[in-house]
Amino acid sequence: MSDERPEPVDGLDVHEVDDGLVVYHADTDRVHYLNPTAAVVLTLADGTRTEGELAELVRAAWELDAAPQAEVHECVDQLRAEGVLR
């Protein structure tokens, strides 16, 4: 897990839908469809929390036995690769 504190890039237009979020990034003219887990990660990644803290919040949100650290790390990496998080 990284000690970095991911945060959204500037210029995102975020809309809630029944099964997650639709995110439009004007700078890249791309639309991203986020499932519920990715939506929670994006919403909570405000630059104040580490990946470990995000994983713990996901654990609490879904009342999981253990924090899904690997899954949250993969999600953050993917959102960064797509240019949604920095």
C-alpha positions as CSV (number, residue, x, y, z in Angstrom):
1,M,0.0,0.0,0.0
2,S,1.2,3.4,-0.9
3,D,1.4,6.3,1.6
4,E,0.4,8.7,-1.3
5,R,-2.9,10.4,-0.9
6,P,-4.7,10.2,-4.2
7,E,-7.0,12.9,-5.3
8,P,-9.2,13.6,-8.4
9,V,-7.7,15.6,-11.3
10,D,-9.2,19.0,-12.1
11,G,-12.0,19.3,-14.6
12,L,-14.1,16.2,-13.8
13,D,-17.8,16.3,-14.2
14,V,-19.2,13.6,-11.9
15,H,-22.8,12.3,-12.0
16,E,-24.3,9.6,-9.8
17,V,-26.2,6.8,-11.5
18,D,-28.0,3.8,-10.2
19,D,-25.0,1.5,-10.4
20,G,-22.1,3.9,-9.7
21,L,-20.8,7.1,-11.2
22,V,-20.4,8.5,-14.7
23,V,-17.3,10.8,-14.9
24,Y,-16.6,13.1,-17.8
25,H,-13.1,14.4,-18.1
26,A,-13.2,17.5,-20.3
27,D,-9.4,17.7,-20.8
28,T,-9.4,14.3,-22.4
29,D,-13.0,14.3,-23.7
30,R,-13.5,10.9,-22.1
31,V,-16.4,9.4,-20.2
32,H,-15.7,6.8,-17.4
33,Y,-18.3,4.5,-16.0
34,L,-17.4,3.6,-12.4
35,N,-18.9,0.6,-10.6
36,P,-20.0,1.1,-6.9
37,T,-16.6,0.2,-5.5
38,A,-14.7,2.5,-7.8
39,A,-17.3,5.2,-7.2
40,V,-16.7,5.0,-3.4
41,V,-12.9,5.1,-3.9
42,L,-13.1,8.1,-6.2
43,T,-15.5,9.9,-3.8
44,L,-13.3,9.2,-0.8
45,A,-10.0,10.0,-2.6
46,D,-9.9,13.6,-1.7
47,G,-6.1,14.0,-1.1
48,T,-6.4,13.6,2.6
49,R,-6.5,9.8,2.8
50,T,-3.9,7.1,2.0
51,E,-4.8,4.0,0.1
52,G,-4.8,2.0,3.3
53,E,-7.3,4.5,4.8
54,L,-9.4,4.2,1.7
55,A,-9.4,0.4,2.0
56,E,-10.5,0.6,5.6
57,L,-13.4,2.9,4.6
58,V,-14.4,0.4,1.8
59,R,-14.3,-2.4,4.4
60,A,-16.6,-0.4,6.7
61,A,-19.0,0.6,3.9
62,W,-19.6,-3.0,2.9
63,E,-19.0,-4.5,6.4
64,L,-16.2,-6.8,5.2
65,D,-14.1,-8.9,7.5
66,A,-10.9,-7.4,6.2
67,A,-9.9,-4.3,4.3
68,P,-9.6,-5.0,0.6
69,Q,-6.2,-3.4,0.3
70,A,-5.1,-5.1,-2.9
71,E,-8.4,-4.3,-4.7
72,V,-8.3,-0.7,-3.6
73,H,-4.7,-0.4,-4.7
74,E,-5.6,-1.8,-8.1
75,C,-8.6,0.5,-8.4
76,V,-6.5,3.6,-7.5
77,D,-3.8,2.5,-10.1
78,Q,-6.5,2.0,-12.7
79,L,-8.1,5.4,-12.0
80,R,-4.7,7.0,-12.2
81,A,-3.9,5.2,-15.5
82,E,-7.2,6.6,-16.9
83,G,-6.3,10.1,-15.8
84,V,-9.1,10.4,-13.2
85,L,-6.8,10.4,-10.1
86,R,-3.4,11.9,-9.5
